[in-house]
């Protein structure tokens, strides 16, 4: 039987309107197959490095309770 777990799948930088940088981690619920392939089962969630939940508005814009954050351009 496979067990579902939440795993970090991505990490990227965001910046607020005052220029302060934040690291955001993307998590997915899924399971690891014997082939070590990660199979996604649930929705994606985002959190700041301190654990604060972040809502995705679009691919480049995210929101916390008190800030709007934008993905940094390389």
C-alpha positions as CSV (number, residue, x, y, z in Angstrom):
1,X,0.0,0.0,0.0
2,X,1.2,3.5,-0.9
3,X,1.2,6.2,1.7
4,X,0.5,9.8,0.8
5,X,2.8,12.5,2.1
6,X,3.5,16.2,1.5
7,X,6.8,16.9,-0.2
8,X,8.6,20.1,-1.2
9,X,8.9,20.2,-5.0
10,X,10.1,23.7,-5.7
11,X,11.6,26.8,-4.2
12,X,11.8,30.3,-5.6
13,X,12.2,34.0,-4.6
14,X,9.5,36.6,-4.3
15,X,9.7,40.3,-3.5
16,X,7.2,42.7,-1.9
17,X,6.4,46.3,-3.0
18,X,9.1,47.6,-0.6
19,X,11.8,45.3,-2.2
20,X,12.0,42.9,0.7
21,X,12.8,39.3,-0.5
22,X,11.1,36.1,0.5
23,X,11.7,32.5,-0.2
24,X,8.6,30.5,-1.0
25,X,8.4,26.7,-1.0
26,X,5.9,24.8,-3.2
27,X,4.5,21.5,-1.8
28,X,2.5,18.7,-3.3
29,X,0.7,15.8,-1.8
30,X,1.6,12.5,-3.4
31,X,3.3,9.2,-3.2
32,X,6.7,7.8,-4.3
33,X,6.4,4.7,-6.5
34,X,9.0,1.9,-6.3
35,X,10.7,3.5,-9.4
36,X,11.3,6.6,-7.2
37,X,8.9,8.6,-9.4
38,X,6.8,11.1,-7.4
39,X,3.1,10.8,-8.2
40,X,1.0,13.9,-7.4
41,X,-2.4,13.2,-5.7
42,X,-3.5,16.6,-4.3
43,X,-3.4,20.3,-4.9
44,X,-0.2,22.4,-4.7
45,X,0.3,24.6,-1.7
46,X,2.8,27.4,-1.1
47,X,4.5,28.6,2.2
48,X,7.1,31.1,3.2
49,X,10.2,29.8,4.8
50,X,8.7,30.6,8.2
51,X,5.6,28.4,7.4
52,X,3.2,31.2,6.6
53,X,0.7,30.1,4.0
54,X,0.8,31.9,0.7
55,X,-2.0,32.1,-1.9
56,X,-1.2,31.9,-5.5
57,X,-3.0,34.6,-7.6
58,X,-1.2,33.8,-10.9
59,X,2.2,32.4,-11.9
60,X,4.0,35.6,-10.9
61,X,1.9,37.0,-8.1
62,X,1.2,35.6,-4.6
63,X,-0.5,37.0,-1.5
64,X,0.0,36.6,2.3
65,X,-2.5,38.1,4.8
66,X,-0.8,41.5,4.6
67,X,1.4,41.6,1.5
68,X,1.3,41.0,-2.2
69,X,4.5,39.3,-3.5
70,X,5.9,39.1,-7.0
71,X,8.2,36.6,-8.6
72,X,11.6,37.9,-9.2
73,X,12.7,38.1,-12.8
74,X,16.1,36.5,-13.5
